[in-house]
Amino acid sequence: MRGSACCQRPLRPANAGAVIKVFILLLFCRHADSQCKILRCNSQYLAATENLDDLDATAARCNALRAYSSCTRRTARTCRGNLAYHSAVYGIEDLMIQNNCSREGPTSLPQPPPDHQGFTSLDICDYERSFARKHGRAPAYQHCAAFGDPHVRTFRDQFHTCRVEGSWPLLDNNYLYVQATSSPVVKGSNATAISKLTIIFKNMKECIDEKVYQAEIDNLPVSFVDGSVNGGARPGGSSLVIYERTPGRHVEIRAAHVGTTIAVRQTGRQLSFSIWAAEEVALSFTDEQDLQLCVGGCPASQRISRSKGDGSGALEKARLLCKEKLPVEDVYFQACVFDVATSGDASFILAARGALEDGESYHPDVRKLHIFHTDRAMRPCSSPLLIFTSVILVCRMHFYW
């Protein structure tokens, strides 16, 4: 619904749910730090009301709204000043009134009814097919990458350069756990790079046994640690498969049961990681799993500036070398220049180039592939969202007038 139409007449309860869902989807852009959990509240409400019949589900919708309201109250302390949080609170208030919901009552989230029509194990283990069957549309996807010294591109298109020596989780959700270990490029060097990756595909009853993949420098196996090359003997075991793209240099793992593809590369003495994951899978974690570099980026204390030069010709030399493989001066180019100037290791050029190629393959929106910004944290939400939010708030005041 367009903003102008919204402000011409009050919303009817029958279509109010559609408007709030569109609004919540736009609120998925984060305006505050990773401590604010409004994104979790939004996604829980959307999941709970996805399949409700607008005409016959008032009680279930009220339950979901009360649960939504309770979730926002729990995160209020860490969301002060967050536009998305305050807009969500206003939206809940309007919907409670429009649906004649009482403040008291159950807050359990309604579960979608099971689909028993030909829903075989193979259907369950094909995420895209099962999602389309349930929702009548294709799922949304997100992309994350970690490469170089090391640099992290988050699911929300933030881009950080980190000083994360040691082991850090890239992902930690209900389906996947990915841990990266960074070590000095050479002994005594300040430059670090990923030297080990551990990827765990968690047990999924209908589809796969738990499978662990582990890569280290000069050891990119084409099998899981138990020697298998797929998800096991279960009916959906073939939904998880490893492919060797370039012997010893590039491995791809396809996990169709969770709508995910992962690439692991080695260039020089470093590893890189890229993932294309269904949004529903990427967001399936609890408050206790809040440290994930792919979700929140590097902790503020671990971020370093890419703009520091040594004042010599090393920086200009690095620019010339990186320009050969990365003609667009985006963040991949900036990362390349930083890494080569800092370490003197030209293999970082290929690491940045490989990350860009994975982005070209995995990013769900090619228009957002290239990021151009200074050393400040990326703010993926642009002015159109602020305009849309303002329209919603104006419309809300119009309802009360």
Kinemage of the C-alpha trace (Angstrom):
@kinemage 1
@onewidth
@group {chain A} dominant
@subgroup {mainchain}
@vectorlist {calphas} color= white
{ca met a 1} P 0.000 0.000 0.000
{ca arg a 2} L 1.381 3.396 -0.921
{ca gly a 3} L 1.829 6.111 1.655
{ca ser a 4} L -0.600 8.515 -0.024
{ca ala a 5} L -3.414 5.966 -0.050
{ca cys a 6} L -2.644 5.116 3.547
{ca cys a 7} L -3.279 8.679 4.631
{ca gln a 8} L -6.554 9.065 2.688
{ca arg a 9} L -8.628 6.577 4.659
{ca pro a 10} L -8.330 4.523 7.866
{ca leu a 11} L -7.054 0.984 7.598
{ca arg a 12} L -9.579 -1.835 7.790
{ca pro a 13} L -8.733 -4.701 10.153
{ca ala a 14} L -8.796 -7.078 7.173
{ca asn a 15} L -5.793 -5.445 5.514
{ca ala a 16} L -3.975 -4.017 8.526
{ca gly a 17} L -1.983 -7.220 8.941
{ca ala a 18} L -0.548 -6.929 5.443
{ca val a 19} L 0.624 -3.371 6.080
{ca ile a 20} L 2.348 -4.192 9.365
{ca lys a 21} L 4.111 -7.154 7.741
{ca val a 22} L 5.502 -4.938 4.995
{ca phe a 23} L 6.516 -2.418 7.631
{ca ile a 24} L 8.239 -5.024 9.783
{ca leu a 25} L 10.152 -6.367 6.794
{ca leu a 26} L 11.522 -2.879 6.216
{ca leu a 27} L 12.407 -2.635 9.899
{ca phe a 28} L 14.755 -5.587 9.423
{ca cys a 29} L 17.430 -2.980 8.631
{ca arg a 30} L 19.265 -2.353 11.897
{ca his a 31} L 19.692 1.151 13.236
{ca ala a 32} L 21.310 0.297 16.559
{ca asp a 33} L 24.096 -1.916 17.819
{ca ser a 34} L 23.794 -5.680 18.049
{ca gln a 35} L 22.533 -5.518 21.650
{ca cys a 36} L 19.088 -4.337 20.482
{ca lys a 37} L 17.015 -7.453 19.753
{ca ile a 38} L 14.098 -5.802 17.927
{ca leu a 39} L 14.964 -7.800 14.796
{ca arg a 40} L 14.240 -11.012 16.715
{ca cys a 41} L 10.866 -9.694 17.877
{ca asn a 42} L 9.949 -8.677 14.323
{ca ser a 43} L 10.872 -12.043 12.817
{ca gln a 44} L 8.993 -13.985 15.528
{ca tyr a 45} L 5.809 -12.009 14.861
{ca leu a 46} L 6.103 -12.493 11.107
{ca ala a 47} L 6.651 -16.231 11.490
{ca ala a 48} L 3.676 -16.539 13.852
{ca thr a 49} L 1.231 -14.718 11.555
{ca glu a 50} L 2.506 -15.829 8.138
{ca asn a 51} L -0.277 -18.333 7.416
{ca leu a 52} L -3.170 -16.836 9.379
{ca asp a 53} L -6.484 -16.287 7.602
{ca asp a 54} L -7.197 -12.548 7.882
{ca leu a 55} L -10.912 -13.211 8.429
{ca asp a 56} L -10.897 -16.041 10.976
{ca ala a 57} L -7.757 -15.696 13.052
{ca thr a 58} L -8.385 -12.753 15.369
{ca ala a 59} L -7.619 -14.732 18.550
{ca ala a 60} L -4.405 -16.125 17.126
{ca arg a 61} L -3.367 -12.674 15.893
{ca cys a 62} L -4.045 -11.161 19.323
{ca asn a 63} L -1.914 -13.882 20.923
{ca ala a 64} L 0.886 -13.033 18.512
{ca leu a 65} L 0.546 -9.296 19.176
{ca arg a 66} L 0.703 -9.813 22.926
{ca ala a 67} L 3.808 -11.962 22.450
{ca tyr a 68} L 5.265 -9.274 20.176
{ca ser a 69} L 4.565 -6.594 22.771
{ca ser a 70} L 6.144 -8.731 25.511
{ca cys a 71} L 9.243 -9.227 23.350
{ca thr a 72} L 9.639 -5.470 22.798
{ca arg a 73} L 9.351 -4.834 26.544
{ca arg a 74} L 12.134 -7.326 27.232
{ca thr a 75} L 14.479 -5.539 24.871
{ca ala a 76} L 13.426 -1.985 25.776
{ca arg a 77} L 16.521 -1.249 27.873
{ca thr a 78} L 18.953 -1.944 25.025
{ca cys a 79} L 16.817 -0.329 22.312
{ca arg a 80} L 16.462 3.216 23.652
{ca gly a 81} L 16.732 5.675 20.796
{ca asn a 82} L 16.347 2.947 18.158
{ca leu a 83} L 13.944 4.069 15.411
{ca ala a 84} L 12.959 0.535 14.442
{ca tyr a 85} L 12.130 -0.318 18.073
{ca his a 86} L 9.920 2.727 18.693
{ca ser a 87} L 8.161 2.320 15.343
{ca ala a 88} L 7.414 -1.321 16.183
{ca val a 89} L 5.940 -0.301 19.555
{ca tyr a 90} L 3.642 2.222 17.838
{ca gly a 91} L 2.624 -0.350 15.208
{ca ile a 92} L 1.729 -2.938 17.871
{ca glu a 93} L -0.432 -0.383 19.693
{ca asp a 94} L -2.382 0.368 16.512
{ca leu a 95} L -2.938 -3.294 15.667
{ca met a 96} L -4.064 -4.122 19.199
{ca ile a 97} L -6.745 -1.434 18.876
{ca gln a 98} L -7.786 -2.386 15.332
{ca asn a 99} L -8.165 -6.068 16.274
{ca asn a 100} L -9.890 -5.297 19.625
{ca cys a 101} L -7.211 -7.264 21.453
{ca ser a 102} L -7.244 -7.292 25.244
{ca arg a 103} L -4.046 -6.624 27.152
{ca glu a 104} L -4.505 -9.773 29.189
{ca gly a 105} L -4.505 -13.209 27.655
{ca pro a 106} L -2.296 -15.950 26.257
{ca thr a 107} L 0.942 -14.956 24.540
{ca ser a 108} L 1.887 -18.305 23.032
{ca leu a 109} L 2.810 -17.980 19.379
{ca pro a 110} L 0.441 -19.840 17.030
{ca gln a 111} L 2.033 -22.646 15.066
{ca pro a 112} L 1.287 -23.133 11.381
{ca pro a 113} L -0.813 -26.223 10.667
{ca pro a 114} L 1.101 -29.238 9.403
{ca asp a 115} L 0.978 -29.966 5.708
{ca his a 116} L 0.349 -33.669 5.171
{ca gln a 117} L -0.393 -33.544 1.438
{ca gly a 118} L 2.416 -35.493 -0.166
{ca phe a 119} L 5.000 -33.953 2.150
{ca thr a 120} L 7.712 -36.600 1.906
{ca ser a 121} L 11.095 -36.670 3.622
{ca leu a 122} L 12.672 -35.495 0.395
{ca asp a 123} L 10.342 -32.477 0.375
{ca ile a 124} L 11.326 -31.618 3.943
{ca cys a 125} L 14.998 -31.870 3.013
{ca asp a 126} L 14.640 -29.487 0.086
{ca tyr a 127} L 14.387 -26.125 1.820
{ca glu a 128} L 13.358 -24.112 -1.225
{ca arg a 129} L 10.604 -26.555 -2.161
{ca ser a 130} L 9.193 -26.861 1.349
{ca phe a 131} L 9.332 -23.081 1.893
{ca ala a 132} L 7.491 -22.427 -1.380
{ca arg a 133} L 4.888 -25.054 -0.428
{ca lys a 134} L 4.251 -23.361 2.928
{ca his a 135} L 4.454 -19.705 1.902
{ca gly a 136} L 3.645 -19.617 -1.794
{ca arg a 137} L 6.847 -17.745 -2.636
{ca ala a 138} L 10.594 -18.227 -2.844
{ca pro a 139} L 12.634 -17.708 0.334
{ca ala a 140} L 14.850 -14.676 0.930
{ca tyr a 141} L 18.605 -15.174 1.155
{ca gln a 142} L 21.587 -13.468 2.765
{ca his a 143} L 25.343 -13.445 2.129
{ca cys a 144} L 28.330 -13.275 4.482
{ca ala a 145} L 32.063 -13.519 3.827
{ca ala a 146} L 35.308 -13.549 5.829
{ca phe a 147} L 38.678 -13.204 4.111
{ca gly a 148} L 42.058 -11.504 4.262
{ca asp a 149} L 43.394 -9.865 7.419
{ca pro a 150} L 40.501 -10.707 8.271
{ca his a 151} L 37.633 -8.707 6.817
{ca val a 152} L 33.989 -9.587 7.461
{ca arg a 153} L 31.008 -8.732 5.294
{ca thr a 154} L 27.919 -9.343 7.426
{ca phe a 155} L 24.473 -10.526 6.403
{ca arg a 156} L 23.346 -6.892 6.591
{ca asp a 157} L 26.137 -5.636 4.298
{ca gln a 158} L 28.234 -4.111 7.047
{ca phe a 159} L 31.963 -4.381 6.368
{ca his a 160} L 34.537 -4.592 9.168
{ca thr a 161} L 38.254 -5.189 9.396
{ca cys a 162} L 39.072 -7.051 12.587
{ca arg a 163} L 41.958 -7.807 14.906
{ca val a 164} L 40.442 -11.145 15.883
{ca glu a 165} L 43.429 -13.377 16.622
{ca gly a 166} L 42.338 -16.750 17.961
{ca ser a 167} L 38.972 -18.475 17.440
{ca trp a 168} L 35.718 -16.601 16.812
{ca pro a 169} L 32.251 -17.800 15.712
{ca leu a 170} L 31.139 -16.652 12.289
{ca leu a 171} L 27.770 -18.398 12.705
{ca asp a 172} L 25.991 -20.014 15.636
{ca asn a 173} L 22.344 -20.810 14.958
{ca asn a 174} L 19.938 -23.736 15.200
{ca tyr a 175} L 21.284 -25.384 12.048
{ca leu a 176} L 24.908 -24.315 11.618
{ca tyr a 177} L 27.991 -23.503 13.631
{ca val a 178} L 31.040 -22.003 11.909
{ca gln a 179} L 34.221 -21.082 13.735
{ca ala a 180} L 37.230 -19.304 12.225
{ca thr a 181} L 40.685 -19.332 13.777
{ca ser a 182} L 43.035 -16.477 12.857
{ca ser a 183} L 46.814 -16.585 13.230
{ca pro a 184} L 49.716 -14.247 12.316
{ca val a 185} L 50.588 -14.419 8.619
{ca val a 186} L 54.258 -14.758 9.573
{ca lys a 187} L 55.799 -15.070 13.001
{ca gly a 188} L 56.000 -11.714 14.725
{ca ser a 189} L 53.728 -10.009 12.157
{ca asn a 190} L 50.757 -7.832 13.103
{ca ala a 191} L 48.872 -9.154 10.056
{ca thr a 192} L 46.571 -12.097 10.772
{ca ala a 193} L 44.534 -14.352 8.492
{ca ile a 194} L 42.191 -17.319 8.833
{ca ser a 195} L 44.232 -20.483 9.305
{ca lys a 196} L 41.438 -22.900 10.259
{ca leu a 197} L 37.711 -23.257 9.645
{ca thr a 198} L 35.346 -25.601 11.468
{ca ile a 199} L 31.842 -25.990 10.041
{ca ile a 200} L 29.191 -28.044 11.850
{ca phe a 201} L 25.910 -29.002 10.197
{ca lys a 202} L 23.679 -29.877 13.112
{ca asn a 203} L 21.591 -33.049 13.288
{ca met a 204} L 18.313 -32.728 11.411
{ca lys a 205} L 16.177 -35.759 12.166
{ca glu a 206} L 14.531 -36.258 8.776
{ca cys a 207} L 17.569 -35.329 6.704
{ca ile a 208} L 21.139 -35.591 7.977
{ca asp a 209} L 23.330 -36.824 10.785
{ca glu a 210} L 25.488 -34.163 12.421
{ca lys a 211} L 28.407 -33.532 10.071
{ca val a 212} L 31.641 -31.665 10.779
{ca tyr a 213} L 33.861 -30.181 8.087
{ca gln a 214} L 37.315 -28.922 9.019
{ca ala a 215} L 39.786 -27.092 6.778
{ca glu a 216} L 43.316 -25.968 7.597
{ca ile a 217} L 46.142 -24.440 5.599
{ca asp a 218} L 47.214 -26.935 2.913
{ca asn a 219} L 44.378 -29.266 3.874
{ca leu a 220} L 41.022 -28.625 2.181
{ca pro a 221} L 39.451 -32.095 2.313
{ca val a 222} L 36.610 -33.130 0.026
{ca ser a 223} L 34.905 -34.992 2.859
{ca phe a 224} L 33.640 -34.502 6.379
{ca val a 225} L 35.828 -35.496 9.316
{ca asp a 226} L 34.149 -38.923 9.429
{ca gly a 227} L 35.190 -39.579 5.823
{ca ser a 228} L 31.684 -39.204 4.345
{ca val a 229} L 30.857 -36.936 1.422
{ca asn a 230} L 27.155 -36.388 2.155
{ca gly a 231} L 24.659 -36.159 4.995
{ca gly a 232} L 24.566 -39.857 5.763
{ca ala a 233} L 22.214 -42.792 5.266
{ca arg a 234} L 18.959 -40.998 6.080
{ca pro a 235} L 16.399 -40.509 3.273
{ca gly a 236} L 17.472 -36.900 2.818
{ca gly a 237} L 21.211 -37.524 3.225
{ca ser a 238} L 21.960 -36.449 -0.342
{ca ser a 239} L 20.728 -32.942 0.489
{ca leu a 240} L 24.180 -32.236 1.982
{ca val a 241} L 27.051 -32.685 -0.478
{ca ile a 242} L 30.694 -31.545 -0.848
{ca tyr a 243} L 32.152 -30.581 -4.220
{ca glu a 244} L 35.771 -29.867 -5.120
{ca arg a 245} L 35.911 -26.845 -7.429
{ca thr a 246} L 39.713 -26.461 -7.612
{ca pro a 247} L 41.843 -29.260 -6.131
{ca gly a 248} L 43.331 -28.154 -2.830
{ca arg a 249} L 42.151 -24.555 -3.320
{ca his a 250} L 38.370 -24.307 -3.508
{ca val a 251} L 35.666 -26.482 -1.931
{ca glu a 252} L 31.904 -25.894 -2.065
{ca ile a 253} L 29.403 -27.431 0.353
{ca arg a 254} L 25.747 -27.464 -0.652
{ca ala a 255} L 23.208 -27.957 2.124
{ca ala a 256} L 19.838 -28.003 0.347
{ca his a 257} L 18.040 -29.079 3.549
{ca val a 258} L 18.722 -25.621 5.036
{ca gly a 259} L 18.927 -23.585 1.818
{ca thr a 260} L 22.637 -22.918 2.236
{ca thr a 261} L 25.797 -23.025 0.130
{ca ile a 262} L 29.276 -22.499 1.606
{ca ala a 263} L 32.574 -21.870 -0.181
{ca val a 264} L 35.978 -22.431 1.444
{ca arg a 265} L 39.086 -21.212 -0.389
{ca gln a 266} L 42.832 -21.167 0.202
{ca thr a 267} L 45.078 -18.510 -1.302
{ca gly a 268} L 48.680 -18.357 -0.156
{ca arg a 269} L 48.790 -19.109 3.569
{ca gln a 270} L 45.221 -18.148 4.361
{ca leu a 271} L 41.660 -19.434 4.143
{ca ser a 272} L 38.479 -17.581 3.258
{ca phe a 273} L 34.808 -18.302 3.888
{ca ser a 274} L 31.641 -17.319 2.001
{ca ile a 275} L 28.042 -18.335 2.566
{ca trp a 276} L 24.686 -17.983 0.821
{ca ala a 277} L 22.013 -18.794 3.402
{ca ala a 278} L 18.243 -18.659 3.651
{ca glu a 279} L 17.272 -15.687 5.823
{ca glu a 280} L 15.067 -17.854 8.027
{ca val a 281} L 18.046 -20.130 8.734
{ca ala a 282} L 20.487 -17.271 9.296
{ca leu a 283} L 18.162 -15.694 11.890
{ca ser a 284} L 17.314 -18.886 13.789
{ca phe a 285} L 19.278 -18.259 16.973
{ca thr a 286} L 18.640 -17.351 20.603
{ca asp a 287} L 19.805 -14.430 22.709
{ca glu a 288} L 22.605 -16.611 24.073
{ca gln a 289} L 23.984 -17.022 20.534
{ca asp a 290} L 24.476 -13.294 19.966
{ca leu a 291} L 28.232 -13.375 19.192
{ca gln a 292} L 28.343 -14.133 15.467
{ca leu a 293} L 30.598 -12.148 13.179
{ca cys a 294} L 28.281 -12.790 10.205
{ca val a 295} L 25.369 -11.289 12.129
{ca gly a 296} L 26.791 -8.404 14.155
{ca gly a 297} L 30.243 -8.005 12.641
{ca cys a 298} L 33.343 -7.648 14.771
{ca pro a 299} L 32.862 -6.351 18.320
{ca ala a 300} L 33.635 -2.629 18.439
{ca ser a 301} L 36.794 -3.246 20.475
{ca gln a 302} L 38.122 -5.563 17.747
{ca arg a 303} L 37.630 -3.272 14.728
{ca ile a 304} L 40.605 -1.566 13.127
{ca ser a 305} L 40.950 1.193 10.562
{ca arg a 306} L 41.775 0.383 6.957
{ca ser a 307} L 42.826 3.971 6.264
{ca lys a 308} L 46.189 3.805 8.022
{ca gly a 309} L 49.172 4.010 5.706
{ca asp a 310} L 52.862 3.787 6.480
{ca gly a 311} L 53.708 6.998 4.646
{ca ser a 312} L 55.999 5.192 2.207
{ca gly a 313} L 55.527 3.903 -1.297
{ca ala a 314} L 54.113 0.610 -0.012
{ca leu a 315} L 50.552 1.913 -0.074
{ca glu a 316} L 50.744 3.174 -3.652
{ca lys a 317} L 52.428 -0.030 -4.793
{ca ala a 318} L 49.636 -2.038 -3.157
{ca arg a 319} L 47.021 0.094 -4.922
{ca leu a 320} L 48.604 -0.596 -8.306
{ca leu a 321} L 48.798 -4.346 -7.661
{ca cys a 322} L 45.211 -4.593 -6.391
{ca lys a 323} L 43.869 -2.511 -9.275
{ca glu a 324} L 44.887 -5.247 -11.719
{ca lys a 325} L 42.471 -7.772 -10.184
{ca leu a 326} L 39.949 -5.394 -8.591
{ca pro a 327} L 39.256 -2.494 -10.966
{ca val a 328} L 36.282 -1.214 -8.940
{ca glu a 329} L 37.525 0.714 -5.891
{ca asp a 330} L 34.994 -0.685 -3.436
{ca val a 331} L 35.558 -2.296 -0.038
{ca tyr a 332} L 37.089 -5.409 -1.627
{ca phe a 333} L 39.670 -3.166 -3.278
{ca gln a 334} L 40.224 -1.238 -0.010
{ca ala a 335} L 40.689 -4.513 1.872
{ca cys a 336} L 43.185 -5.711 -0.730
{ca val a 337} L 45.249 -2.504 -0.501
{ca phe a 338} L 45.241 -2.643 3.302
{ca asp a 339} L 46.318 -6.288 3.390
{ca val a 340} L 49.070 -6.043 0.785
{ca ala a 341} L 50.480 -2.803 2.246
{ca thr a 342} L 50.399 -4.224 5.780
{ca ser a 343} L 51.798 -7.688 5.066
{ca gly a 344} L 53.726 -7.338 1.810
{ca asp a 345} L 52.051 -10.612 0.738
{ca ala a 346} L 50.582 -10.474 -2.770
{ca ser a 347} L 48.423 -13.564 -2.125
{ca phe a 348} L 45.964 -11.245 -0.357
{ca ile a 349} L 45.068 -9.908 -3.810
{ca leu a 350} L 43.701 -13.303 -4.830
{ca ala a 351} L 41.895 -13.640 -1.489
{ca ala a 352} L 40.018 -10.385 -2.110
{ca arg a 353} L 39.335 -11.364 -5.711
{ca gly a 354} L 37.967 -14.756 -4.604
{ca ala a 355} L 35.705 -13.079 -2.029
{ca leu a 356} L 34.381 -10.755 -4.741
{ca glu a 357} L 33.699 -13.705 -7.057
{ca asp a 358} L 31.816 -15.485 -4.276
{ca gly a 359} L 29.829 -12.303 -3.687
{ca glu a 360} L 28.927 -12.207 -7.368
{ca ser a 361} L 27.640 -15.782 -7.062
{ca tyr a 362} L 26.060 -15.642 -3.619
{ca his a 363} L 24.778 -12.139 -2.921
{ca pro a 364} L 20.987 -12.121 -3.405
{ca asp a 365} L 20.999 -8.547 -4.779
{ca val a 366} L 23.786 -7.819 -7.274
{ca arg a 367} L 23.006 -4.098 -6.981
{ca lys a 368} L 24.364 -4.229 -3.423
{ca leu a 369} L 27.475 -6.243 -4.229
{ca his a 370} L 29.825 -3.267 -4.293
{ca ile a 371} L 30.026 -1.244 -1.092
{ca phe a 372} L 31.560 2.221 -1.236
{ca his a 373} L 32.246 3.901 2.065
{ca thr a 374} L 34.933 5.289 4.288
{ca asp a 375} L 36.217 3.500 7.343
{ca arg a 376} L 32.991 4.026 9.284
{ca ala a 377} L 30.673 1.084 9.933
{ca met a 378} L 28.320 0.519 7.026
{ca arg a 379} L 24.762 1.760 7.491
{ca pro a 380} L 22.681 -0.390 5.129
{ca cys a 381} L 19.427 1.504 5.686
{ca ser a 382} L 19.112 4.566 3.492
{ca ser a 383} L 16.890 7.618 3.497
{ca pro a 384} L 13.928 5.923 1.718
{ca leu a 385} L 13.367 3.829 4.856
{ca leu a 386} L 13.340 6.934 7.016
{ca ile a 387} L 10.823 8.530 4.653
{ca phe a 388} L 8.633 5.402 4.744
{ca thr a 389} L 8.802 5.307 8.543
{ca ser a 390} L 7.811 8.976 8.733
{ca val a 391} L 4.793 8.273 6.500
{ca ile a 392} L 3.720 5.408 8.778
{ca leu a 393} L 3.990 7.614 11.868
{ca val a 394} L 2.054 10.430 10.154
{ca cys a 395} L -0.628 7.922 9.161
{ca arg a 396} L -0.822 6.717 12.736
{ca met a 397} L -1.531 10.258 13.954
{ca his a 398} L -4.120 10.583 11.167
{ca phe a 399} L -5.999 7.559 12.549
{ca tyr a 400} L -6.404 9.290 15.898
{ca trp a 401} L -7.450 12.608 14.350
